[in-house]
Amino acid sequence: MEDLKENFKEKAEKVKEGVKETLLGVEDELQTSDQTRAEFMKYAKKDEGSEEWYMGESEFIDAVAPAGEDYVSSFITTALESVQCCPWLAHALWCRGAAER
């Protein structure tokens, strides 16, 4: 009987933690690869006041939709797929295509 109570307590604690993570989220430290960081730094600007690196709209568009690609013709096929899961990517591709017309 004591084993049953202990087993119940362990399971209840796991359920409690699962519900807590679902409702409040989990604060895991963001892990970025060296490649991702290098790609970000290639387009980022440094804010002189806060000393933080960031991308404005034009830098972001350059990062996700580099100039020189044929986005106008590929937009129709890729945007329809991307817009459902990545609306920001579809927007960047559209901006790049509009800017090059």
N, C-alpha and C positions, 0 to 999 in steps of 0.2 A: 504494500500500500504506500509506503514511503517513497519507493521508486516511482510509482505512478504520479504522486504529487510533485516530485522533482522534475519529472518529464513534462508534466503539465506547465510548471513554472517556466521551464526553458522555452517551450513552444510559445507560451503567452508573451514572453519577453521578445522573442523573434517577431511575433506578429505586431507587438507594440512598436518596435523599431521600424518595421516595414511601413506601418501606417504613418508614423512620424516622418519618415523619409519621403513618402508619397505626398503628404500634405505640406510639409515645410521645405522639401528639397534637400539636397545633399551638398555640402560645401567641400567638394574635392578641389584640390589645387590644380589649376589648369596646366596641362602638360603639352608643350609644343615641341615639334621636332626641329632640328637644326635647319632642315630644308624649308619648313613653314616660316620660321623666324627670318631666314635669309630673304625669302620671297617678300615678306612683309616689309623688311627694312629697305628693300630695293625701291619701294614706292612711298614709304612713310616720310613725314616731315616732323621736325622737332619743334614743339611749342616752346618758345623762348621763356615764357613766364613760368610754366610748370615743369619744364625739362622733360616732358613726356612725349613719346613718339605717337603719331596718329596719322590717319588718312582722311583727307577731305573727300568730297564727292568725286572730283576729277581724278584724284590719285586712286581711289577705289575702283573707278571705272577702268583706268589704265591697268590696274592689277588683275582684275577678273576678265577683262575683255581688251587685250592689247591691240594697239593700232596695227594696221596692215593685214588683219585677218578679214575674210569675206563674211562679215556678220549679217549682212542684209539677206543673202540667200540662205544661209544656215539658220538664221533666226526663226524662220517659220517652222522648221522641223524641230529644232532644239528648244525653243521657247515654250512650245505647247507642252513638252515633257517637263521642262524646268519650272514653269510657272506654278505648278501644283506643289512642288516641294521646295523650290528656291525662287520666290518672287523677286528677290534682290538681284539674282543672276539675270533673269529675264529683263529687268529694268536696265541693268548695266549693258547688256547686249543691245537693247533698243537704243540707248543713249549713244553708244559707239556707232551704230549704224546710221542714226540720224545726223551725227556730227560729221560723218564722212560723205554724206550726200551733197 
